[in-house]
Amino acid sequence: MSQSTVYYLSGLGILFVINLVAVWGLDLHFGFAGVNSFAFIVFQAVGAYITGVFSLSRANTPVTFETYILGVHWPWPLALLLGGIAGAVLAVPVGWIAVRRLRGDYQAMAMLVLALIANSLIAAETGWFNGATGLESVPQPFGNLNVSLYDYHWVFLALAAVCGIVSWWIARGIARSPLGRSMRALRESESALAALGRDPNRLRTIALVAGGFLGGLSGGLLIQYVQAWGPASWLYAETFLFFTAIIIGGRGNLLGTALGTLLVPIGIVEVTRELPQFGYPGEFADFQWVAIGALMLVFLWFRPHGLIPERRRVFRPGGDDASSGQEASARALARGSQR
Amino acid sequence: MTIVLFGLYSAALYAIGGVGFTLQFGVTNVLNLAYGSLITSSIFVEYYLTGHSTNLWLAMLVGGAAGTVLSFVVGFVVVGAFVRRGAAGFSIAMVTIGISLMIQYTLEAIQGPVVNAYASSNRSTLLSVAGVNLDSQQVTAILVAVVLMVVVHLVLRLTKLGLAMRATADDVSLTRVSGVSPARVRALAWLVSGALCGVCGVLLGIGIGTFDAAIGNDFFITAAAAAIAGGVGKPYGAMLGALVVGIITQASSAIISPAFSSISAWVLLVAFLILRPQGIFATYAAEREIVA
């Protein structure tokens, strides 16, 4: 393989891991706890902004015309961690919406509008994160490492992989624990869970905070990789990229959502950039979005439980009937039994 | 005074869009997040079909027809197919978002890298109140909104169709045993909603003078704020909500900054969704399980 091919592939690997961290975060919200987190992109955005302003130096406004808060130039691991924590902290106010006993579609709409408000507000307020222009020239991790551009990709891929493993550890830890079991029960029937003496709001908040941390972490990684972040990077539609990945891969299943990430944000959005482009700049991206919308509908119709469905966990004397379990979960998803 | 008059003009558009949205939601119980993209499609059809005509009457005819057809196809045919399969709540929100993405980005591909603009029409001042000038287009929009609201009122109150619509919105099974086909009423609700959405779309597009593939989305969320504040499924509530939202958007644009014109309405929407999803006048919200 030529050097440029290797460079391209390692870059794809980095983007795959970053997207995967975000998708697992959303899967904790939506796949496990059943929260319709239509504002998920805001968690990624906050993580990116916070990591950005903690690793940038103070803005030299008269020279660069940039204005942003902080600019304390802290070491990058600390900035990255703070990005994740910012996502987790944001989950608390967002949780106020999630814990209200709202109909599923109302909750979804409230979240969606929240994402719109956040984006417009940050674009309008130039003093916070440099308004509509956004942050740029964010220092990269190991920036003083004297390696070629090609080798640096491997360094970053290793860093991203570490974050990916941490995320896997968090998500899998929750998924396998009694906590995760309660979350899935919450998703299927809140009243049944409450009748068993569990506190639905506490569970929802835990899921939101853990997922928010992963969302923030992915944002921090993203800004450290691409070195820039502005309101145009996190339009509300981006959330549905992650949702499509989850629906296609298989909701509530970490392996399935990883496959979904490989197919949607990487397969449809990134890899197709190599195809011969046509039309004006941006026309190709339009068709990508049309394809994503169509995929979402096709999967919701034909295979609502995704390519790798969540394994149905049943406790039933006489064995585990997996096939009927699959159908039941598919029906449950189609019904939108979660709220 | 400027705020009140331009607020009235904004309210006229929000009322048409909001009533169309809320009427359909009340009857079909489907939260149509693709409504904004239907508004945009109506403008696009009008723009390309009439050769950029700014004749409002022709535009409303073409745009209204386009909205009617598209709303029927999207709502009754596609979303309806999912509903008949038993999908509800979140799944339906997802389906309408998927449709919305498909429509919006198809239109963006059609539009190309330029912003579509109408030739500047003759926009002489028609009415001057207390030093504020309204042009003929704005006055027409307000009048059209008033007429449409009266028509909606009369249809809902005086015709059998209106009775069937209100009955379906209240209780589907009772309506069915009374010999009314809910499917037919739902189809009609999608058609009427589409017509209102198309009319409001062209008034918006021609009013601003330029448009792109995203114009309907922001507008829809603001119109939805009017509908939800007034109580979902209640056309009269939406009319009142439109007035409130129209004034709020104009006031915050004038007092804070233009960037806050939509933001303030959206904050209102989120506040209502969280704190009082049944709207200002709570009557049958509990039975409709808005608060689950």
Interface residues (C-beta under 8 A of the other chain):
Chain A: N36 F38 W96 I97 R100 R101 L102 R103 G104 D105 Y106 Q107 A108 M109 A110 L112 V113 L114 L116 I117 S120 L121 A123 A124 A237 F240 F243 I247 G279 Y280 P281 G282 E283 D286 F287 W289 V290 I292 G293 A294 M296 L297 L300 W301 P304 R331 L333 A334 R335 G336 Q338 R339
Chain B: L31 L33 V78 A81 F82 R85 G86 A87 A88 G89 F90 S91 I92 A93 M94 V95 I97 G98 I99 S100 L101 M102 Q104 Y105 T106 E108 A109 G112 P113 D218 I221 A224 S257 A259 F260 S262 I263 W266 V267 L269 V270 L273 I274 P277 E289 I290 V291 A292
